[in-house]
Amino acid sequence: MFEYFPGNYVWNLGVVATLNSGGLIDEVDRACRPIRELANQGSDVGTTEFMAAWQAVADQLEEQAKDAEAKGHRRTAGQLYKRASGYLAQSERMQSAKQEHRASRNAIYEHCLRLTAKSFELLEPHVSRVEVPFEGTSLPAYFSDASTDGQPAPVMIMFNGLDSTKEHMYTSDHHNELRARGISTLMVDCPGSGEALRLRDLHSRVESETWAAACVDYLTGRDDVRADRIGLVGWSLGGYYAPRAAAFEKRLALVVAWGANHNWGAVQKRRLQREGENPVPHYWEHVLWVWGKDDLDTFITHAEAVHLDGVVEHISVPFLIAHGENDRQIPLEYAYRSYEQAVNSPKRELRVFTPAEGATEHIGLDHLPYVSTFIADWVADTFAELG
């Protein structure tokens, strides 16, 4: 993995995630150069300065976008807004859950939402913001429409993980890979993530099939979606959410674990012993926020139920597991465990990405487009095989 900040895994992960999700190396370098020395003090120290440095570059791009838009250069402006939103999304997720900006209506994140909306308007009109009805409220999501000539298209629901957002899913361009193959995408902020957590106070839960069912209900009500061709992919902690949902939500046609999070509860106990890497700074603050728990002991007890033993056996649709050989967060053994236990899937496949080809780190963030295209091809082929 490219290491801009030698020895600081968490900050480096943010850098490669950005560079492989539409970021440009010169802009990322300008954001990171002022904070290189701070990185030597660990991942928690300096995250406020990290935010400020990245926000300065995003602000510069926003001004350039406004100028381009005023001159009628819509595509140029849209590209600038999209990169600016990506930089804000990646740096905002690095902040402590107790940061002042998060306690005061998440002004930075709301700014990111506005930038993303501008990129839809100017660059990608096939993407729109939608609301998925859910338990008296709704889950915010982005819908990428691949339907043509009034004909409904297959669709993939996309779940994020512990600390990612639908804005990262959007800037990763996975929806455009699927769209090029005739497949729409519903990018969802699940409870415990993104806007659902930051602005609606919706916390995660073990039973991910509840919000998967809400997404299927929403999609079956659209006339541009094939109700019999709805799949689900989840990355990072979504590698738990998606297989769990597919085991019990039987209207799904296929499922992909983009990172095999077979026993996330056990991983938390390993992290207590300082085994494995954390995905974000201020880690324990973050997980308590995501799951809505007040103390670490309560959280660890609750997390014991976040596993797929006795669950993946219930998956009865095609199932792809994509995992990096050098994933320093989620052990490779869990990818094999999910594969071995998914005995009732009619098409189960395990794809392990090696250091020689790249995409070997967590969810392939070190070569994200490579994993994205592999998954998009598998999904397209599998939908085609279904008839």
Buried (B, 14 or more C-beta within 10 A) or exposed (E): BEBBBEEBBBBBBBBBBBBBBBBBEEBBEBBBEBBEEBBEEEBBEBBBEBBBBBBEBBBBBBEBBBEBBEEEBEEBBBBBBBBBBBBBBBBBBBBBBEBEBBEEEBEBBEBBBEBBBBBBBBBBEBBBBBEBEBEEBBBBBBBBBBBEEEEBBBBBBBBBBBBBBBBBBBBBBBBBBBBEBBBBBBBBBBBBBBBBBBBBEBBBBBBBBBBBBBBBEBBEEBEBBBBEBBBBBBBBBBBBBBBBBBBBBEBBBBBBBBBBBBBBBBBBEEBEEEEBBBBBBBBBBBBBBBBBBEEEEEBBEBBBEBBBEEBBBBBBBBBBBBBBBBBBBBBBEBBBBBBEBBEBBEBBBBBBBEEEEBBBBBBBBBBBBBBBBBBBEBBBEBBEEBE
